[in-house]
Amino acid sequence: MTAETAPPPGSTGTPPASPGPQEFVRVQQSEEFAELRRAHRSFAFPLTVAFIAWYLLYVLLSNYAGDFMGTKLFGNINVALVLGLGQFATTFLIAWLYSRHAASQLDPKASAIKARMEAGE
């Protein structure tokens, strides 16, 4: 069951045309979109590589440096536990940094591209 309502005053009653594949390809090939991709990649790729290296270091130390990882720092807290908790802290830190980066660098650029596409420019 649908209810038909009158179009808003001043409109033609027809919905705006949605962008077709050609518009998406045109935008994807634009310099503005390339800048958006660069801004994302320049942040995401280095942090991804750094985190994977940090994680692999932890795994390798756990497998091959058992004596070092078992070194007690204080009480029952050893190096392995501190580094393992550091993995969680690093994950949350990267998520927080990415959220800030996206809000300040990526979202404004993406919104501008979206607004131009919706306006038919």
DABELTA-V334615 format. One record per helix or strand of 3 or more residues. SS is the DSSP state (H for helix, E for strand). FROM is the first residue (numbers start at 0). TO is the last residue. If there is no record, write none. Layout:
BEGIN
{{SS;FROM;TO} {SS;FROM;TO}}
END
This chain:
BEGIN
{{H;20;27} {H;30;63} {H;65;68} {E;71;73} {H;78;118}}
END
